[in-house]
Amino acid sequence: MTSITAATAAPPRVRKLVGAGRRQWIGLLYVAPAVALVMVFFVIPLGMTAWMSLHNWPLMGEHSFIGLDNYWAILRDTRFWNALKFTGYYTLVVTVAIFTVAFPLAIFIERPRPFTNLYRTLFFMPAVVGFASASLLWSWLLNVDSGLFSPAAYDLGLIDRKFNLLATFQPAFWSIIAMVVWKVAGFTMIILMTGLQSIPQDLQEAAVIDGAGPFARFRAITLPLMRRTLALALILSVAGSILAFDQFYIILRGGPRNQTLTAVYWIFNQSFVSFKLGYGAALSMVLLVILVALSLIQLWLLRKPEGLD
Amino acid sequence: MAQAMSERGKLAARLARHSTGIIASVLFVAPIVWTVLSAFKPAAEARLPPLPPWPTTGFSLENYQTLNSFGDGLWASAQNSIYVSVMTVVLSVIVSVLAGYGFSRFRFPFKDLFFVLILSTIMIPFQSILTPIFLVLTKLGLHNTLTGLVGVYVTLQLPFSIFMMRNAFDAVPREIEEAARMDGAGNATMLVKVMLPLVWPGVVTIALFAFLGAWNEFLAALVLMTDQSKFTLPVMMTALQSGRFGAIDWGAVQAGVTVMMVPCLILFLALQRFYIRGLMAGAVK
């Protein structure tokens, strides 16, 4: 009996070995298009960014090697540091605002109850609309004459005369925050929901039996067990906000008085408005270092919890 | 008595829950509905504040017609957007299915290096390498072409979609492949006839993300497409909204935003399951 099994099992094994040797190089063919694309549109441009950052590189004409001069210029570029400072401030405010809205929503839709799916879908709808569409939409809603907010407040008698929300820094800044929260909260909500759902229900029930109130349960069970999800949602929000461009370009054009120029916006201006490509590349390197550092922090925050899994 | 109280308490809780849900839903959906409805006002009415949001002086498509008269017109930009998005979907699906299959089923030199290389591009913001991408496209003769833009968009999709597809192929039991191989299926037949039907949900997910990514992308299109006839919808609408074609026509902006939003919303509502799957896959990673 055993000899028969061995006999029938043997041929396929031999075939597989032969196949494996031949199949090795075919695998390379399968991944070749992907590798080629990443080389052409990512690896080479990345190397070029580093190379260009050491040059004076105008759009037209010859470029010349100038060593670290671009980087020394960055140190003195107060407008870049202001843009970076503003980006940091925006990132902080918008992240807090997004979480303040998204966390309660995630708790609200976490458990399957009547209409939960409908609510979840509706909360999520702005998230599938692009940032450019959302910005165009809100630039209309925020417009002083043809928009919604200012005329509606005027009609309701809340203000004596129409108020241009986009003319001064504070209202303009908070309008952008409102728009981004509207657009992104649903997305963060779904991420947080997956974390909430992964917490075993019996843990919560045991805590209830032990007499823990909702706040104690939230602090002792929900938050620690959601560490990885929270970290992910946090990093996505922070990375996305540091790279913010669309909404500031479309709604505010960096104004009022250039106060809302973000880091990417400043790089865009230097590279594609002033055509200082080398300097833009050096600025990009600074931004790149910041984001790679952030990614490394992310990997550390997302490490598997010890003793679990 | 006590039971009646708790019944009433339950009712109150349910009432509170649904009023919260309804208010929040209205806040999230209102701006979208407001725009879609306002776009159907006649031009003269669309200039006024949108109170109420629906047309009061008759339903009209005037705003869409006006929009079509700016620059190369709405339809030209919409065609560019459709072309770029569809090509991005097709190419990123083909490239990611091949690569996902390769990474899942074969052993070859530099396999791990390539996989890490592709995934690590997610750490580098493409915003910081736009200038050299611009120069690379010029070198390749793809400067200011939609094809070049497609190349960039496909590359941006790769880390997510290859990761997705490799996992999808990993989940297919090897016995199925071995059975098919016994029946004499070659590599190509195997992938198309045997494997593809099994990883279909993953393909729909990556196609959906590729479409939304390409349709909504703004900065790369703004930088790389300098010729007005190549503008995608977001770039063309921003040009319009910035007053590049004269006084800003807010009715036309509403119409344009509607055209930009509606395909995304329809796709999301139809394929929601796949969208959430994709998000979860990303989140669990």
Interface residues (C-beta under 8 A of the other chain):
Chain A: P12 K16 G19 A20 R23 Q24 W25 I26 G27 L28 L29 Y30 V31 P33 A34 V35 L37 V38 V40 F41 F42 V43 I44 P45 L46 M48 T49 M52 L105 F108 R113 F115 L118 Y119 T121 L122 F123 F124 M125 P126 V128 V129 G130 F131 A132 S133 L136 L137 W138 S139 W140 L141 N143 D145 S146 G147 L148 P151 A152 D155 W182 A185 G186 F187 I190 I191 T194 G195 T229 L232 A239 L243 F245 D246 Y249 I250 R253 V264 I267 F268 S271 F272 L277 G280 A281 S284 M285 L287 L288 L291 V292 S295
Chain B: R17 H18 T20 G21 A24 S25 L27 F28 V29 P31 I32 W34 T35 A46 R47 L48 P49 P50 L51 I94 V95 S96 L98 A99 Y101 G102 F103 R105 F106 R107 F108 P109 F110 K111 F114 L117 I118 T121 M123 I124 P125 F126 Q127 S128 I129 L130 T131 P132 I133 L135 V136 L140 G151 V152 V154 T155 L158 I162 E178 R181 M182 N187 L212 W215 N216 E217 F218 L219 V223 P234 M237 T238 Q241 S242 W250 V253 Q254 G256 V257 M260 M261 C264 L265 L267 F268 L269 Q272 Y275 I276 L279 M280 A283 V284
